[in-house]
Amino acid sequence: MSKKNISRILEKGSAKQRIVLLSNHIAETATDKPGFLSDSEFTTLVESFKTPAEIKLYRRYKEANTALQALLPYLSQLRLLYNIEIARIEGLCLLDFTYREIEDLISFTLYTIKDEKQKAELLETFVNNSSFLFANPKKKIEQREGEIREYYELSTTEPRRRSSGEGDNITFTAMALGRKERAMSLLSRIKTLLKALRDYIEENDFRIETYTDFIDTIEKEVTKEDPIFQRYSKKAFLKSAETEEEKEKLLGIFGDTFFMPDYDEAVINQKEYDKYRSSYL
């Protein structure tokens, strides 16, 4: 806001214009920004509310500022925790993608070998002499068109075995879906808090741009649909399906590997919502 506009509001602004200016300044400083007002301007503005109606307006906005400032840092913390989970999930997606590329590379290598004995020996070598994090190298047998085929698979749906004979207690897929569950829990908490904040702002006619921009920015971050690999996002992946039947087929094949959370599937927790409204808002 320009100094000219600030001076005009300080001199001739209505009570609503003055309280909005003051609230925006307070909101700016609460979100680690410099604010609009000098110390003297801030004092002048606070002291400008003199009539009973102006004092009532000032107290109402002060209460609203206090309420939002109590919850916005918590909203920021939830966003940070969610972003941490997303980073972990994206790392697991990258690992899974790499495993599938390795499978294809080894399968292509085996396909180019015409000698069946040599092919079988090489497949056994790949299975018995490779080790991957949270994945089990194994030989898979499949019959297609009356022909039995053997190929290499990196299984991520069963615990990894080690050369010592021991195994992991968790599968790659279970770990990734567990991370998704944590992310969805955080999304539910974020979605609930966003609704509580927006309802409070609407009910109290407290539309302070700095606060609403901050809330909109966080919602935009957690609802963005640009996964590193669309293959792991149900919403992004199913966009290519033209019919419900095709969607169901894709869900049946790839459902266990949709590791990315979906904001639309996050559920508002009514108990938490009521707590925000009764204790803070």
N, C-alpha and C positions, 0 to 999 in steps of 0.2 A: 504493500500500500504506500502511495506517495505521501510525502510530508505535507503537501498541499491539502490532500484529502483529510489527513489526520488533523491538521490545524482547523480546517473547516468544521469537522465534526466536534472538535473540542470547543469551538466558539459558538456554533449555532446548531449542532446536531440534536436530534430528538433523543429522548431517553432510550428508545430502542436502538438507534444508531450508536449511541455511546456505549451501551452495554454489549452490543455485538462487537464493537471495536475492542473493548476491554477483554471480552471473552476470547476473541481471536488471538490477542496478544498473549494471554495466559496460556492458551492452547499451544501456541508456537513455542513458548519457553518450556512447556511441559513435555514437548516432543523434541527437545534438544536443538531448537532453532533460536535465533537471536531475538525474535519478536519485533514489534513495530514501534514500540514506545520507549522514550528515554525515561529515566527514573522520575524526573519532574513531571513529564506528561502523564505517566502512570498515576502519580499522586493526585494531579489535577483532575484526572478522569474519575478516580475513585471518590473524590470529595465533591464531584458535581451532582451526585444523586442526593437531593435534599428534601423533596416533597415526600409525603407518606407513600404515594403511588410509585415514585422513583425508587425509594428505599425498598419497597416490596419487590419491585422488579430486580433490583440489584441483588437482593438476598436469594431470590429464586434462581437467578443465573449463577450465583456463587455456589449454591447447593448443587446445581447441575454440573458445574465445573469440577467440584469436589468428587461427585459420583463417578464421572467419566475418568478422571485422573486416577481413581482407585482401581479401575478395571482395565484401562488401556495397557498398562505395563504387563498385566497378566496375559492379555491378548497377544502382546508381542512375544512373551515367553512361550505361549502355546505355538505360535507360528515358528519360532526357532526350533522347538522340539520336533515339530512336524517336518521342517526342512531337513533336520538331521536324519529322520527316518526315511525321507525320500532319497537322500544321498546314499544311504545304506541299500535301499531297494534298487536304486539305479546301478549300484555296484554289482548286486546279485544278478540283475538283468544282463549286464555286460558279461559277467562270468558265464551265465547260461547260454547267451548268444555265442560266446567263444567256444563253448563245448559243442554246440550244434555245428559250428564251422569245422571243428576238428573231426566230428563224426563224418561230415560230408567229404572232407579231404581224404580221410582214411578209406572210406567206402569207395571213392573214386579211384584211389590208388589200387585197392583190391580188384576193382572192376577191370582195370587195364591189364591185370595179370591173367594170362590164358591158362597157364599150368595150374590145374586144380590142387595138386599136392602142395605146390609152392604157395598158392593162395591160402590154403588151410594153415600151413605152418606160419605164414606171416600174420594171419589173423590171431593165432594163438599167442604169438610174440607180442602183438599189440595189446591183447587182453591181459596177459600175465606180467608184462614188464612196463606198465605205465601206471602212474599214480596222479590223481587229480583231487583237488580240494572239494569235499562233499559230493563226489561223483564216483560211480562204480564202473570201470571198464568191463564189458561183458560181451559174449558172443550171443547174437540173437538169431534164431532160426525162424524163417517165414516161408510159407508155401504159397506161391502165386502161379496160377495157370498150370497147375500140376507139377511145377518145378520147385524144388526145395532150395532155398537160398540162405546162406549164412552171411551175416554182416556185423559190423562193429557198432556198439552202442555205449554211450556214456549215460548210465542210468542215474537220474537225480531223484528218483522216487523211493529209494531204499537206502538204508544206512551204508556209508562207505566202509568197505573192508580194507584193512591194512596188511602189509606184508607179514606183520607179527601174528596175524590171525585175529586181532582185535577189531572192533568196529566202532564207528561213531554212534552216538545215541540219538541223533537227529538227522533227518534227510535234508537235502538241499531244498527240495520243494516245500517241506514243512517249515523250514527256517524262513524262506522267502514269504510264504503265506502268513507266518507269524508276524513278520515285520509289517506286512500289509494290514493285519488286524490291529497292530499298535497304531499305525498311521490312521486307520479308519476311526479308532477311538479318539484320537486327537482331533480329527476332522469334526466328529460329532460335538466335541467340547467347543471347538472354534465356532461351528455353525450355531450352536445354542447361544453362545455369548454374543455373536454378531446380531442375532435376532433380538436378544434382550436389549442391547445397546440401541439398535435402530428403533425398536418400539418405544423406548424411553425418550429418544430424541424427538420422535414424531408426536408422542402424547404431550410433551412439554414444549413443543415448538422451539426446540433448542438446536437449530440448524447452524452450527458454527463450522465454517468451511474447513478449518484445519482438522477438526475432529472427524467430520464426514469423509474428507479425503483420506485420512489415515485408515479409517475403517474400510473404505472402498478398496484401498491399495492392498490391504491384507486379504480381503475376500478375492480380489483378482489373482493374487499370488497362489492361493490354495485351490482355486478353481481352474487354473490354466490347464490346457489340454495339449501339451507339447512334449510327450514322453520321448526319451532318447530313442527308444524303439517302440513303434506303435504295436508291435507284436505282443507286448506285455500289458497293453491297456485295452480292457474289454470294449470301452466306448469307441476308442480310435480304431481298433481292429475290426469291430463289427460294422463300421460304416461302409465297408466294401460289400457287405451282404445285401442283396436286393430283396430277399423275401424272408419271412419269419422262419420258414423251413430251413433256409440256408443258415440263418443265425443260430438255430438250434443245433444244426450239424456242427458248426464251428465251435459252439460252446461245448459240445460233447467231446470234441477232439482236443481243444486248447484250453478248456475251462480252468484246469489246474495250474496254468502258467500265466494267468492274468494277475501279475503281481502288483500292478500299479493301483493305488486307491482311487475311488471315484467320489467326488464331493456330492454328487446327486444322490448317492446311496447312503450318505451319512444321515443319521437320524437325530433330530432334536430331542435332547433329554429334558422332559418336562419338569422333572424334579430339580435339576440344576437351574433351569430357566426360572422357576419359582423362587429359588434361593437367591439368584441375582436380583430379582425384582423386589423381594422382601428385605434383603439385607443391604443392598448397595444402591439400587435404583428405585 
